[in-house]
Amino acid sequence: MTTKTKRAKRGTKPRTHETTERVHETTPEPEHDHEKILIAIQACHRVPAPQQAQRETWVAQAADDYPDVDIRFFKGQWVSPQRVPYNRPTGRLDQDRPQDPPERLPDEVWLDVGDAKEQLSEKVVALCRWASLHDYDRVFKVDIDTYVHVERLLDAFDEIEAPDYVGARSANNRLVYAQGGGGMWLSRVALAKFLDADQAAIALTEPEDIRMGFLLAAAGIELVEEPRFEPYKGIMRAPAEGNDVITAHKCSADDMRAIHARFF
């Protein structure tokens, strides 16, 4: 495996490694410093609270420490809840969604797809297409109820050889795939394979993480398992000083603030 060095935070000096025998020269520039990295948050208009908590915590911290890593919230087109109920089978309106069109924030991308939960897989296809068109080398896709320790995430990328498709292992029948809530790394190669695949081979009504795993497996890309992405336990197994957990899924807004307070 090729040894890589860590991406330096903004404002930090290159490290030297002192030993009793000698002082090594400054470490070389990290290989992936020249790579264009996107953290893509799979978002929506109807639940703004967790997104605001992300912006106040790990997103803000990452923007300060790693300004060369882009972070965007990906939403579908806004539709008035008076015209289209969120839960079509029951006709129940989603009361959490703003009644008036919200302002598009600078860190948001509104894709030309619907924003309802049942259109999530379609949104992920559009998200990947946007990332490919904007020439990203690496994409980390994550949910709005997930806390990400970005320094650990970038360090994990340094440790994994050929990380085309990385995530917490989940399985459906014989298919092994990355559980989407805990986050998944996709390389430029994986993005291209996914977008070139026959999207009709698996229905858009299937969960987006299962579709991703199915189409990548058909293209010959296997999952590299990363157990430090936590998909299920929320704050009960979240990043802390005494562990090496990278992400925590199923977090409330208050959970994310509590996790962040452990470090900053």
Secondary structure, 3 states (H helix, E strand, C coil): CCCCCCCCCCCCCCCCCECCCCECCCCCCCHHHHCCEEEEEECCCCCHHHHHHHHHCHHHHHHHHCCCEEEEEEECCCCCCCCCCCECCCCECCCCCCCCCCCCCCCEEECCCCCCHHHHHHHHHHHHHHHHHCCCCEEEEEECCCEECHHHHHHHHHHCCCCCEEECEEEECCEEEECCCCCEEEEHHHHHHHHHCCHHHCCCCCCHHHHHHHHHHHCCCCCEECCCEECCCHHHHCCCCCCCCCEECCCCHHHHHHHHHCCC
